[in-house]
Amino acid sequence: MPQIRFQPQGPTDYWTEPSNFTPGLVLWRDTDKETQGMLSADRIQYYVDACGMIDPFDPKNLQPASYDLTLGAICQVEGETRLLTPDNPVLEIPPNSIAFVSMRERLVLPHYIAARFNLRIFFIYQGLLLGTGPQVDPGFRGVLSCPLHNITNSAIRIQLGEPFATIDFEKTSGFSGEAERICDATNSEELLYTKKMELLGVGGFRHRLYAGKRWPQPVLGYHPGKNTVSSSVAALSKGVRHFRRMIKWGAVAGAVVAVLGILLPLGYYMHEIVDIGQVAVGDMGQVKDSVRQLQSAQREAPTWEQYRELKARLDRVEKSLRGKESEPVGREGMSEKQPQESGGK
């Protein structure tokens, strides 16, 4: 069987329909009906030769029951579309972010072969997730694209043309009954689609032909780029970092307030005490008692209510002492307003 070879295309149009592509009969007439289930390596290469199922095809990327897909040129990171080139071949996916990427290979799936793809285990261990491997319906043609989610706090790098995903292929139950007879008698896919309502299989139920978009532009064909898609993990990470900063600065502010709450009132009260001492040096007992209470309050980390109560007591002491100072004192140590004892004449 001659191998199907499509014309090579550049990085800006590698996803478009090849100029020499012609749907062959093998796309709806299975020439290997005995094979069912997942395709092994020899069957994958058989359909590559028969209908160009994978293009470009590199035997080095062929695995026992799958094929390794490589990174294509078109990608989108944080809402910005990028084109990887040999001069700029590295895609860097930032921490906690989502990137949309494309595969380099074009797929041409027959109407009886489905495919599933997922990340290579190497990148999963690095913290890159694609989620569950999406199914590619029979009849799909074009370049695949998908979102990649970096759930780590470090950037992950992938190079242009580097294998990063794996795809496997599986036969469907195929056309049967009246549908099979119609397929065997139809010589063009265009005609087959005009008879799609007549493709009746088991139990008289109708087969379905692929009705999705073919040869879509990868990434941009699905995601218009109008909105920046971000990761919920990124928002959570930012929230955690913000919360940690709030806790950090809250603790610092709390410590400052606590220190000021002790030092500022104490400084004020010490000023008051010195002022009182200057006014009433002779009555140091009450002043010393107040100082002892302040020192005790400092050790016990008093509250503002305790400070206010203590301040009120100091105010009463000051008022009392200033009242004593304002009364003139005689030679006998008695107030002149104090009545003298009667005696004498």
C-alpha positions, 0 to 999 in steps of 0.5 A: 500500500503506498504511503500517503504524503502531504505537502509540507507547510510552514509554522503559520499554516501547518494546521490548514488542509494540505493542498494535495489532500483527497479523501480516499475510500479507506476513510469510510471503507475499512480494509482491515475489518478483522482488527478491533479494539485499540490499535497496536503500533503496526496497525497505527502505521498501517493507517498512517500509510493508508490514509495519512492518519498522522502527518508528519509521522516519525517512527521514533515517536511510535509506541507499542499502542500509541503515538507521541504528539509534539508541540506545535508553533501556535500557543497562547499564554495568559491571553497572549498569542505566541508563535514559536520559531526555531529562533524562539522555540521555548514555551514557558508556562508560568507558575499557577497558570493555564496555557493553550497549546497546539500539536504539530501533527495533522490528524486524518481519522477514518469514520471508524477510528476514535482517538484519545490523547493525554500528557506524557507521564514525564510532564505530569510528574513535573506538575503539568495537567491536561485533565482527562484525555478528551476524545477525538471523534471519528472523521476529525481532520486537523491539528489538535489543541488543548489547555495545559495547567501548571499547578506548581510554583515554578515555570515549566518549559517545553520546546517546539517539536518536543513530544509532550502528549500521547495519543491512542487509537481505537476501532469503533463497531463500524458501519453495519447493515444498510449503512455498510452496503451504502458505504461499499457502494459510495465512491466519494465522501461528499456523496456519503454525506448526502446519504447520511440519513440512510446510514441505518445500522443495528436495530434500524438505528442511524449511524452518525457522521462527523459534523464538527469543524474540520481543519480548525486553527488550533488554539485560536479556533477554539479560544478567541483570545478576547478573555484572559483565562487564568487559573483558580489556583493562581487566584488562590495562591495570590490570595494566600500570599496576600493573606500571609502579608496581612498576617505578617504586617498585622503582627508587626502593627500589633506589636508596634501598637502594643509597645506604643500602648505601653511606652506612650502612656508610661511616658505621659504618666512619668511626665505627670509624675515628675511634674507632680514631684516638682510641685509637691516634693514634700509628699513623695509617698503618694508619688512613689505609690503611683510609680509602683503601680505603673511598673506593675501595670507594665509587667502585666500588660495593662489595658487601656481601661486600666490606664484610664483608671490609673490616670484618673487616680493620678489626676486626683493626686495632682489636684490634691497636691496642687490644692495644698500648695495654694494654701499659704503656710505660717511660721507654725506650719499652719494655714493662715485660714486656719482659726487660732486658738483662743487664749489670753485676754 
